[in-house]
Amino acid sequence: MTDTEQPLAGRVAYVTGGARGQGRSHCVRLARAGADIVTIDACGPVAAHNGYPPATSEELAETVSLVEGEGRKIVAKEVDVRDLDGQQRVVADAVEQFGRLDIVVANAGVMNWGRLWEISPQQWQEVVDTNLTGVWNTIKAVVPPMIDAGNGGSIITISSAAGIKAVPGCGHYCATKFGVVALTNSLAVELGEYGIRVNSVHPYGTDTEMGNDTSMWQMFADHQNYIHSFSPGALPTDTLAAPDLVSDIVVFLASDASSLLTAAQIPADKGYLKV
Ligand SMILES: NC(=O)c1ccc[n+]([C@@H]2O[C@H](COP(=O)([O-])OP(=O)(O)OC[C@H]3O[C@@H](n4cnc5c(N)ncnc54)[C@H](O)[C@@H]3O)[C@@H](O)[C@H]2O)c1
């Protein structure tokens, strides 16, 4: 393998929400690019109002075997991103085992539907706790050891097209994904002097359990005018995007090929945000 084929050789990546979907794809693609992987996932119900099934222990085990199939090492733990102590423990163990931490993908997230004044305090809190506080917990766990290692690095947060353009029917989710942008850009400025870059990725409809959540159709049936806020992209959008295509962007942001980029919001949306 050449450096071009394995631009992340010798590096270590921490990915949250790695049991399935985009998180699993990022684990596999970062491993293929040469990185060893540390990943966590709740592997169970996270938010009562989700209209799609939770991830399982078996799915996390499948991620482990896929990464090992790429010839890389992986540590995978069942930890919820809402558990700060748990994230700090996993990161400390990983740094002890691998000796460094270079790449972070704050990917774990949940989504559900409801108008802002109709959702319950519980529905609000569960989404905020995972999508926003969970990302802050990740930042709090990873940044001190990355600074100590002195190797620079790349932190990639997974926001959403709904973190740039607020849409109806999931305002609580939008609020968390806009919040992720604020965390990203503040952190980028704070970490610049340490050579650590921080950028956000903004997927639109992606082919995962979350992306195939059919409970959104009830929202559109009840409020047909909302459909206009979910237009197709500029590129053909007859299918949801494969997670692997989002991973192309994540691997680019993890590698030195993106060394000029920090505090940037990278769309993975086929041009939807400009339509
Ligand atoms: N699928 C889409 O269309 C889409 C679009 C834009 C943004 N996103 C974002 O992409 C990211 C990945 O989502 P996905 O599409 O792969 O969905 P997914 O539901 O298939 O995967 C999410 C993973 O995160 C894990 N997770 C959720 N909450 C957790 C918690 N509290 N602690 C630990 N793990 C937790 C889940 O168990 C699951 O394995 C999310 O942040 C999501 O908001 C998705």
Ligand as a Chemical Component Dictionary entry (heavy atoms), coordinates in Angstrom:
data_LIG
# 
_chem_comp.id                   LIG 
_chem_comp.type                 NON-POLYMER 
_chem_comp.pdbx_formal_charge   0 
_chem_comp.three_letter_code    LIG 
# 
loop_
_chem_comp_atom.comp_id 
_chem_comp_atom.atom_id 
_chem_comp_atom.alt_atom_id 
_chem_comp_atom.type_symbol 
_chem_comp_atom.charge 
_chem_comp_atom.model_Cartn_x 
_chem_comp_atom.model_Cartn_y 
_chem_comp_atom.model_Cartn_z 
_chem_comp_atom.pdbx_ordinal 
LIG N1  N1  N 0  -29.709 9.416  7.643  1  
LIG C1  C1  C 0  -29.896 10.659 7.294  2  
LIG O1  O1  O 0  -30.657 10.925 6.356  3  
LIG C2  C2  C 0  -29.123 11.778 7.967  4  
LIG C3  C3  C 0  -29.160 13.058 7.386  5  
LIG C4  C4  C 0  -28.449 14.092 7.988  6  
LIG C5  C5  C 0  -27.694 13.854 9.128  7  
LIG N2  N2  N 1  -27.669 12.601 9.684  8  
LIG C6  C6  C 0  -26.842 12.405 10.885 9  
LIG O2  O2  O 0  -25.892 11.378 10.637 10 
LIG C7  C7  C 0  -25.529 10.752 11.870 11 
LIG C8  C8  C 0  -25.593 9.240  11.723 12 
LIG O3  O3  O 0  -26.946 8.837  11.537 13 
LIG P1  P1  P 0  -27.366 7.559  10.653 14 
LIG O4  O4  O 0  -28.075 8.071  9.473  15 
LIG O5  O5  O -1 -26.193 6.667  10.450 16 
LIG O6  O6  O 0  -28.455 6.902  11.644 17 
LIG P2  P2  P 0  -28.519 5.466  12.355 18 
LIG O7  O7  O 0  -29.681 5.547  13.278 19 
LIG O8  O8  O 0  -28.489 4.377  11.357 20 
LIG O9  O9  O 0  -27.151 5.370  13.196 21 
LIG C9  C9  C 0  -26.907 6.155  14.318 22 
LIG C10 C10 C 0  -26.044 5.355  15.275 23 
LIG O10 O10 O 0  -25.779 6.193  16.416 24 
LIG C11 C11 C 0  -26.058 5.445  17.594 25 
LIG N3  N3  N 0  -26.491 6.335  18.667 26 
LIG C12 C12 C 0  -27.608 7.115  18.698 27 
LIG N4  N4  N 0  -27.712 7.729  19.875 28 
LIG C13 C13 C 0  -26.644 7.336  20.623 29 
LIG C14 C14 C 0  -26.204 7.626  21.920 30 
LIG N5  N5  N 0  -26.914 8.411  22.749 31 
LIG N6  N6  N 0  -25.046 7.084  22.344 32 
LIG C15 C15 C 0  -24.341 6.250  21.548 33 
LIG N7  N7  N 0  -24.722 5.905  20.304 34 
LIG C16 C16 C 0  -25.866 6.440  19.851 35 
LIG C17 C17 C 0  -27.179 4.497  17.204 36 
LIG O11 O11 O 0  -27.269 3.405  18.121 37 
LIG C18 C18 C 0  -26.770 4.098  15.797 38 
LIG O12 O12 O 0  -25.904 3.008  15.770 39 
LIG C19 C19 C 0  -26.475 11.325 12.924 40 
LIG O13 O13 O 0  -25.821 12.327 13.674 41 
LIG C20 C20 C 0  -27.594 11.914 12.087 42 
LIG O14 O14 O 0  -28.277 12.952 12.776 43 
LIG C21 C21 C 0  -28.373 11.566 9.130  44 
# 
loop_
_chem_comp_bond.comp_id 
_chem_comp_bond.atom_id_1 
_chem_comp_bond.atom_id_2 
_chem_comp_bond.value_order 
_chem_comp_bond.pdbx_ordinal 
LIG N1  C1  SING 1  
LIG C1  O1  DOUB 2  
LIG C1  C2  SING 3  
LIG C2  C3  SING 4  
LIG C2  C21 DOUB 5  
LIG C3  C4  DOUB 6  
LIG C4  C5  SING 7  
LIG C5  N2  DOUB 8  
LIG N2  C6  SING 9  
LIG N2  C21 SING 10 
LIG C6  O2  SING 11 
LIG C6  C20 SING 12 
LIG O2  C7  SING 13 
LIG C7  C8  SING 14 
LIG C7  C19 SING 15 
LIG C8  O3  SING 16 
LIG O3  P1  SING 17 
LIG P1  O4  DOUB 18 
LIG P1  O5  SING 19 
LIG P1  O6  SING 20 
LIG O6  P2  SING 21 
LIG P2  O7  DOUB 22 
LIG P2  O8  SING 23 
LIG P2  O9  SING 24 
LIG O9  C9  SING 25 
LIG C9  C10 SING 26 
LIG C10 O10 SING 27 
LIG C10 C18 SING 28 
LIG O10 C11 SING 29 
LIG C11 N3  SING 30 
LIG C11 C17 SING 31 
LIG N3  C12 SING 32 
LIG N3  C16 SING 33 
LIG C12 N4  DOUB 34 
LIG N4  C13 SING 35 
LIG C13 C14 SING 36 
LIG C13 C16 DOUB 37 
LIG C14 N5  SING 38 
LIG C14 N6  DOUB 39 
LIG N6  C15 SING 40 
LIG C15 N7  DOUB 41 
LIG N7  C16 SING 42 
LIG C17 O11 SING 43 
LIG C17 C18 SING 44 
LIG C18 O12 SING 45 
LIG C19 O13 SING 46 
LIG C19 C20 SING 47 
LIG C20 O14 SING 48 
# 
